[in-house]
Amino acid sequence: MPSLKELRARIQGVKSQRKITSAMKMVAASKLRRFQMRAEASRPYAEAMRRMIAELAATVRSDGSQPLLMRGGPGKTHLLVMLTSDLGLAGGFNANLARLMASLVQDLESEGERVLILPLGRKGGDAMSRAFPDKVIERVAGTAGREVPFATAQSLGGTIETLLADGKVDRVTLVFNRFVNAMTQTPLALPLVPLAVPDNDNRADDAPQYEFEPEEDELLASLLPRNLQVQLYAALLESAAGEQGARMTAMDNATRNAGKAIDTLTQRYNRSRQANITTELIEIISGAEAV
């Protein structure tokens, strides 16, 4: 049985840990509101742009003249772009993505595709380097829980465009956590390249017909890179909000567990102390009687 000194040290250590987890919970909660507002505000714009680009692409002839961001490459090399956090202590935020990535890699390889991985964030880079060291082509630094600049999406989009133009990849899928609420983040795989285009045969006969100026090909060539950056930025905001929500929940649970541990240790301490006092009293009384 631990001594009273050891129990006091344990109680003090757990109390210090509870202070840290409680402070981290408050910091995550303060950041969550800001990131949540930005993620929710980006959704309508990203969805509207994705729908507009898809409708525009549906009017373009399907031949080899289509932009790479629309049709993808001719080969079977699939790039998985993974958005994770730089920091830990966020529950299953990164672990859930790692499981989804493992499942995607297995499914794609079973279909005969070659898989490459581009992780953003230290946690994702570490996990993928351990699980698939031969598939990670580059590790991109995350935002370390700070504000997400649009320049991050622009840089990531430029990397993807370069890989496509060089013929190193043919398809691209974005893997990230979609923010639902503070307790729920849903791992999601969003195809980026080739572009999902609605079937012309399924369009209503009374659907409005548009004339474009400049031509559709020119519009697509200028809008597709922008759409790629917007989709990446929206996903980065979703991931940032999800990270803070997961960390707030994890630190709340840790704080509660620390409180329970303190109560248990305090009870053990009091019982041991009472047992020691009782033993000392018995020894004193026994000694007095012997005299």
C-alpha positions as CSV (number, residue, x, y, z in Angstrom):
1,M,0.0,0.0,0.0
2,P,1.4,3.5,-0.9
3,S,2.5,5.6,2.0
4,L,0.8,8.9,3.0
5,K,3.6,10.8,1.4
6,E,3.2,9.0,-1.9
7,L,-0.6,9.5,-1.9
8,R,-0.1,13.2,-1.2
9,A,2.3,13.5,-4.1
10,R,-0.1,11.7,-6.4
11,I,-3.0,13.9,-5.4
12,Q,-0.9,17.0,-6.0
13,G,0.2,15.7,-9.4
14,V,-3.3,14.9,-10.6
15,K,-4.5,18.4,-9.4
16,S,-1.7,20.0,-11.5
17,Q,-2.8,17.9,-14.5
18,R,-6.4,19.0,-14.0
19,K,-5.4,22.6,-14.0
20,I,-3.6,22.1,-17.3
21,T,-6.5,20.2,-19.0
22,S,-9.0,22.7,-17.7
23,A,-7.0,25.6,-19.2
24,M,-6.6,23.7,-22.5
25,K,-10.4,23.2,-22.6
26,M,-11.0,26.9,-22.1
27,V,-8.5,27.8,-24.8
28,A,-10.0,25.3,-27.3
29,A,-13.5,26.6,-26.5
30,S,-12.5,30.2,-27.2
31,K,-11.0,29.2,-30.5
32,L,-13.9,26.8,-31.5
33,R,-16.5,29.6,-31.8
34,R,-14.3,31.6,-34.2
35,F,-13.4,28.6,-36.3
36,Q,-16.9,27.3,-36.3
37,M,-18.3,30.5,-37.6
38,R,-15.8,30.6,-40.5
39,A,-16.4,27.0,-41.4
40,E,-20.1,27.4,-41.5
41,A,-19.8,30.6,-43.5
42,S,-17.6,28.9,-46.1
43,R,-20.0,26.0,-46.8
44,P,-22.6,27.9,-49.0
45,Y,-19.9,29.5,-51.1
46,A,-17.9,26.3,-51.6
47,E,-21.0,24.3,-52.4
48,A,-22.3,27.0,-54.8
49,M,-19.0,27.2,-56.6
50,R,-18.8,23.4,-56.9
51,R,-22.3,23.3,-58.4
52,M,-21.6,26.1,-60.8
53,I,-18.4,24.6,-62.0
54,A,-20.1,21.2,-62.5
55,E,-22.9,22.8,-64.5
56,L,-20.4,24.7,-66.6
57,A,-18.3,21.6,-67.2
58,A,-21.4,19.7,-68.3
59,T,-21.7,22.0,-71.4
60,V,-18.1,21.3,-72.5
61,R,-17.4,18.6,-75.0
62,S,-15.8,15.5,-73.5
63,D,-12.5,15.1,-75.4
64,G,-8.9,15.4,-74.7
65,S,-9.0,19.3,-74.8
66,Q,-10.6,19.5,-71.3
67,P,-8.4,20.9,-68.6
68,L,-6.5,18.5,-66.4
69,L,-8.4,19.6,-63.3
70,M,-11.6,18.5,-64.9
71,R,-10.8,15.2,-66.6
72,G,-7.7,14.1,-64.6
73,G,-4.8,12.2,-66.1
74,P,-4.9,9.0,-68.2
75,G,-3.1,6.8,-65.7
76,K,-4.1,5.1,-62.5
77,T,-2.1,7.1,-59.9
78,H,-4.3,8.3,-57.1
79,L,-3.3,11.1,-54.8
80,L,-4.8,11.2,-51.3
81,V,-4.5,14.7,-49.7
82,M,-4.9,14.3,-45.9
83,L,-5.7,17.2,-43.6
84,T,-4.8,16.6,-39.9
85,S,-3.5,18.7,-37.0
86,D,0.0,19.6,-35.9
87,L,-1.0,19.2,-32.2
88,G,-2.2,16.2,-30.3
89,L,-4.5,15.9,-27.2
90,A,-7.6,16.0,-29.5
91,G,-9.2,12.6,-28.9
92,G,-9.8,10.5,-32.0
93,F,-9.6,13.4,-34.4
94,N,-6.4,12.2,-36.2
95,A,-6.8,8.5,-35.4
96,N,-10.2,8.4,-37.2
97,L,-8.7,9.9,-40.3
98,A,-5.8,7.4,-40.2
99,R,-8.3,4.5,-40.2
100,L,-10.2,6.0,-43.1
101,M,-6.9,6.5,-45.0
102,A,-5.9,2.8,-44.4
103,S,-9.3,1.7,-45.7
104,L,-9.1,4.0,-48.8
105,V,-5.6,2.8,-49.6
106,Q,-6.7,-0.8,-49.4
107,D,-9.8,-0.2,-51.6
108,L,-7.9,1.8,-54.3
109,E,-5.1,-0.7,-54.5
110,S,-7.6,-3.6,-54.8
111,E,-8.9,-1.7,-57.9
112,G,-5.4,-1.6,-59.4
113,E,-4.6,2.0,-58.7
114,R,-1.3,3.3,-57.4
115,V,-1.7,5.4,-54.3
116,L,0.4,8.4,-53.2
117,I,-0.2,10.4,-50.0
118,L,0.2,14.1,-49.3
119,P,-0.4,14.7,-45.6
120,L,-0.9,18.2,-44.2
121,G,-0.2,18.5,-40.5
122,R,2.4,16.8,-38.3
123,K,0.1,14.2,-36.8
124,G,-1.0,13.0,-40.2
125,G,2.6,13.1,-41.5
126,D,3.8,10.9,-38.6
127,A,1.0,8.4,-38.9
128,M,1.3,8.0,-42.7
129,S,5.1,7.8,-42.6
130,R,4.8,4.9,-40.2
131,A,1.9,3.1,-42.0
132,F,2.8,3.9,-45.6
133,P,6.4,5.2,-45.8
134,D,6.8,4.4,-49.5
135,K,3.6,6.3,-50.4
136,V,4.2,9.7,-48.8
137,I,5.6,12.0,-51.4
138,E,5.8,15.2,-49.3
139,R,4.9,16.4,-45.8
140,V,3.2,19.8,-45.6
141,A,3.2,21.8,-42.3
142,G,-0.1,22.7,-40.8
143,T,-1.3,25.8,-39.0
144,A,-0.5,24.6,-35.5
145,G,-4.1,25.5,-34.3
146,R,-3.8,29.1,-35.4
147,E,-5.7,31.0,-38.1
148,V,-6.0,29.4,-41.5
149,P,-4.8,31.7,-44.2
150,F,-6.1,31.4,-47.7
151,A,-2.4,31.2,-48.8
152,T,-2.3,27.7,-47.4
153,A,-5.0,26.5,-49.7
154,Q,-3.4,28.4,-52.6
155,S,0.0,26.7,-52.0
156,L,-1.6,23.2,-51.6
157,G,-3.6,23.8,-54.8
158,G,-0.5,24.8,-56.6
159,T,1.2,21.6,-55.5
160,I,-1.7,19.5,-56.8
161,E,-1.7,21.3,-60.1
162,T,2.0,20.8,-60.5
163,L,1.7,17.1,-59.8
164,L,-1.1,16.8,-62.4
165,A,0.8,18.8,-65.0
166,D,3.9,16.7,-64.5
167,G,2.0,13.5,-64.9
168,K,2.8,12.2,-61.5
169,V,-0.8,11.8,-60.4
170,D,-4.0,11.3,-62.3
171,R,-6.7,11.5,-59.7
172,V,-7.0,13.5,-56.4
173,T,-9.2,12.9,-53.3
174,L,-9.3,15.1,-50.3
175,V,-9.6,13.4,-46.9
176,F,-10.5,15.5,-43.9
177,N,-12.8,15.8,-40.8
178,R,-16.0,17.6,-41.5
179,F,-17.2,19.6,-38.5
180,V,-20.7,18.7,-37.2
181,N,-20.5,19.9,-33.6
182,A,-18.1,20.1,-30.7
183,M,-18.5,16.4,-30.0
184,T,-18.8,15.1,-33.6
185,Q,-16.4,15.3,-36.5
186,T,-17.1,13.1,-39.5
187,P,-14.2,11.8,-41.6
188,L,-14.9,12.5,-45.2
189,A,-13.3,11.6,-48.6
190,L,-14.1,14.3,-51.2
191,P,-13.1,13.7,-54.9
192,L,-11.4,16.7,-56.4
193,V,-10.0,15.4,-59.7
194,P,-11.6,14.5,-62.0
195,L,-14.5,16.9,-61.5
196,A,-17.9,15.4,-60.8
197,V,-20.0,16.4,-63.8
198,P,-23.8,15.8,-64.0
199,D,-25.0,13.7,-66.9
200,N,-26.5,15.7,-69.7
201,D,-29.0,13.0,-70.4
202,N,-30.4,13.4,-66.9
203,R,-31.0,17.1,-67.1
204,A,-34.5,18.4,-67.4
205,D,-35.7,19.5,-70.8
206,D,-36.9,22.8,-69.4
207,A,-33.5,23.5,-67.8
208,P,-32.3,27.0,-68.6
209,Q,-29.7,27.2,-71.4
210,Y,-26.9,29.8,-71.0
211,E,-24.6,31.6,-73.4
212,F,-21.2,32.2,-72.0
213,E,-18.8,35.0,-72.6
214,P,-15.9,34.2,-73.0
215,E,-16.3,30.6,-74.1
216,E,-16.8,27.7,-71.7
217,D,-13.3,26.4,-72.2
218,E,-11.7,29.7,-71.3
219,L,-14.0,30.1,-68.3
220,L,-13.1,26.6,-67.0
221,A,-9.4,27.2,-67.5
222,S,-9.6,30.2,-65.2
223,L,-12.2,29.0,-62.7
224,L,-11.0,25.4,-62.1
225,P,-7.8,26.4,-60.2
226,R,-9.9,28.9,-58.2
227,N,-12.5,26.2,-57.4
228,L,-9.7,23.8,-56.3
229,Q,-8.4,26.4,-53.9
230,V,-11.9,27.2,-52.5
231,Q,-12.7,23.6,-51.9
232,L,-9.3,23.1,-50.1
233,Y,-9.8,26.3,-48.0
234,A,-13.3,25.2,-47.0
235,A,-12.0,21.8,-46.0
236,L,-9.1,23.4,-44.0
237,L,-11.7,25.5,-42.1
238,E,-13.8,22.4,-41.4
239,S,-10.7,20.6,-40.1
240,A,-9.6,23.5,-37.9
241,A,-13.1,23.8,-36.3
242,G,-13.2,20.0,-35.9
243,E,-9.8,20.0,-34.2
244,Q,-10.8,22.6,-31.6
245,G,-14.1,20.8,-31.0
246,A,-12.3,17.5,-30.5
247,R,-9.7,19.0,-28.2
248,M,-12.3,20.8,-26.1
249,T,-14.3,17.5,-25.7
250,A,-11.1,15.5,-24.9
251,M,-9.9,18.0,-22.3
252,D,-13.3,18.2,-20.7
253,N,-13.3,14.4,-20.3
254,A,-9.7,14.5,-19.0
255,T,-10.7,17.2,-16.5
256,R,-13.6,15.2,-15.3
257,N,-11.5,12.0,-15.0
258,A,-8.9,13.9,-13.0
259,G,-11.6,15.0,-10.6
260,K,-12.7,11.5,-10.1
261,A,-9.1,10.3,-9.6
262,I,-8.6,13.0,-7.0
263,D,-11.7,11.9,-5.1
264,T,-10.5,8.3,-5.1
265,L,-7.0,9.1,-4.0
266,T,-8.2,11.5,-1.3
267,Q,-10.5,8.7,0.0
268,R,-7.6,6.3,0.1
269,Y,-5.4,8.9,1.8
270,N,-8.0,9.6,4.5
271,R,-8.5,5.9,5.1
272,S,-4.7,5.3,5.4
273,R,-4.3,8.2,7.6
274,Q,-7.2,7.1,9.9
275,A,-5.7,3.6,10.0
276,N,-2.3,5.0,11.0
277,I,-3.9,7.1,13.8
278,T,-5.9,4.1,15.0
279,T,-2.7,2.0,15.1
280,E,-0.8,4.7,17.0
281,L,-3.6,4.9,19.5
282,I,-3.7,1.2,20.0
283,E,0.1,1.2,20.6
284,I,-0.1,4.1,23.1
285,I,-3.0,2.4,25.0
286,S,-1.2,-0.9,25.0
287,G,2.0,0.7,26.3
288,A,0.1,2.5,29.0
289,E,-1.5,-0.7,30.2
290,A,1.8,-2.5,30.2
291,V,3.2,0.1,32.5
